[in-house]
Structures are given as C-alpha cells and as structure tokens.
Amino acid sequence: MTGISEVLVLILLICGILILPRMLKPAPKSAAGPGKPGVLGMKMRAGIVVSLIFPILTALVMKPWQDGLILYLFIGVLPVALAWGLAWILAAQKR
C-alpha cells in the first residue's frame, strides 16, 4: 500500500508544480516608474551603500575582534541604525 501512496504523492507534486501554474493566469505586471513602491531612488541606493561600507571601514580601523566590541557597536553600528530610523520616521511624515 505504501507504493501507491508514494505514486499519488508524486502525481500531486507534479500537478502542483507543472500544471496548476499554467492553468492560473499570472497577475498583471504594472510598470513601476519613479516614486512608485518597489523602485529605489538614487538617495536610497546611496544610503544602502553607505550603510554597508561605514561599519566595514569602522571595523577595519577599530579591529573590534581584538578589543573594544562595545565601542565599535556605538561608533560603527549605532549611527547607521539611528540614520535608518530617522529616514523611516521622515518617510512616514512625507506621506
């Protein structure tokens, strides 16, 4: 009996993966322009890059793996978190 149930599970998986998506229509894609959700502007991209580079450069200078992890968290990570928090608050205020 276990052989039949395994075959039925395989048929169900094949139907779910291959046949059902073809039967259902895909959702219409909307053209995202500037200012629409899902599009990152130049300021947002620059903020993301700076958010990645600043803690890395701070870590290379301070070497927190040797000593001073708490100081690194205050100088390298906390400013990035505060900046993104402020950006989040200001984005809500604009809307």
N, C-alpha and C positions, 0 to 999 in steps of 0.2 A: 504494500500500500504506500510505502514511502516513495517509491519511484514515481507513482502517478502524481503525488502532491508536488514533488520536485519539478516535474514536467509542467504542471499547471502554474507553478510559481514562475518558471521561465517564460511561459507564454504570456502571463500577466505583465512581467517586466518588459518583454519585447513590445507588447501593445502600449504600455505606458511610455516607453522611450521613443518608439518609432512611429506609431500610428496616431496616437492622440494629438501630438503637436501639429500634425498635418491636417487633422480634422478641424482643429480650433483655429480661428483666424487670428493672426497676430495683431497686437494693439497698434493703432496708427501712430507713426512717429511724427512728432512736431519738431519743426525747425527751431532750434534754440538760437536766439540772437543775443546781442549784448544786453546785459541787465536781467536776463531770464535765469531762473534757477537751473543749476547744473552747469553753468558757464563760469569759469574762473577768469576774473579780470586781471590786469597787469599788477595791480596793488596786492591782490590776494596771492597771486603766484610769487611775487617778491616776498611777501610775508612768510609764506611757507618755506621758501629757500632760506631766508634769514633765520627762521625758527630751527632749521636743521643745522645750519652752519655755525651759529653762535654757540650752542652748547658743545659742539665738537671742538671748535677752536679754544673755548674756555677750558675744556678738559685737557687738550694738548698742552696748554700753558700751565695749568694748575696741577696736573697729574694727580687726580683725586684717588686713584687706585693705590697710591703710595701713602698719602696722608691728606687729611682735610676734606673728607667727603661732605660733611655738613656745610662747610664754607662753599664748596663747589655747588651744592644744591641751592644755596642762597644767591650766589653770583651767576651761575650758569643756567639753572633751570627755572628758578622763580621769576626772573624778569620775562622770560618767554611766556610762562603761564599767565602772568599778570597782563602782558600785552594782548594775548588772545582773549582773555576775559574782558578787557576793556573794549576790544574790537567787537566782541559778541554783544556787549551792552549797547554800544553805539549803533550797531546794525539793527538792533531791535528798536532803538529810538528813531531811526530814519523811517521805519515802516509805520 
